[in-house]
Amino acid sequence: MVTSTEAGRRLDLHNTSVDTAAARAGSCGFVHLDSGWFCELPHRHEGSCQFADPRTGPEPAAGPPSD
């Protein structure tokens, strides 16, 4: 878990494309703006983000919905 001191160092918490609650919990928190899904992987993870629907959980194999 990210402590308040560590969260204070995360400048990305001020970015509108980061889910603040997920980021404060230690996740990457990057938000797919079209769908509202957020990355559930740890902060500073390697590779691509793994998105989860904040209402239902991890993404299905198809990924976030597209427009």
N, C-alpha and C positions, 0 to 999 in steps of 0.2 A: 504494500500500500504506500502511496505517496504521502509524505507528511506535509504539513502546511509550509514548512521551510523549503522543501523540494518543489512544491507546487508554485511557490513564489518565484522560483527560477525559471519556470516554464513560460517564456514570453509568448508562446503560441496560445495561451489561454485567453489572450486579448484578440484573437483572430476569430471572426464570425464563422469560419468554416471548421471550427473545432468545438465538439460537444464538451462543454465545461465540466459537467458532472462526470462523464466518462474519463476525461483527462485527469480530474482530481482523484479518481479511483485508480489511476495508474495506467489506463489504456491510452493508446494513440489518440483516439477521439476525433480523428479527421472525419469530416462529414461530407458525404456525397450530396451536394446541394440540391440536385434535382429530385432525389428520393427522400432525403432526410435521414438516410441510414448512416451509421458511424462505424469507424474501425474499432474493433474490440481487441486487437493485438496490443502487446505492451508498448509503452512509449519508446521511441527510437528503435522500433523493430526493423529487421532486414527484410527486403523484398516488398511485394505489393501489400496493400491493406486488405484485411478480411472484414467485409462489412456485415453489420447486423442490423436488423430492423428493430428500432427501439421499442416497438410494441409487441414483437413476437420472438425475437432472438436471432440466432445466426442466419446468415444468408442461405437461400436455397442454391443448388448447383448453378442455376441460371444467372445468379448475381442480381444486383439492384435493377429495378425496373427502368426501362429506357423510355424516352418520350417519343 
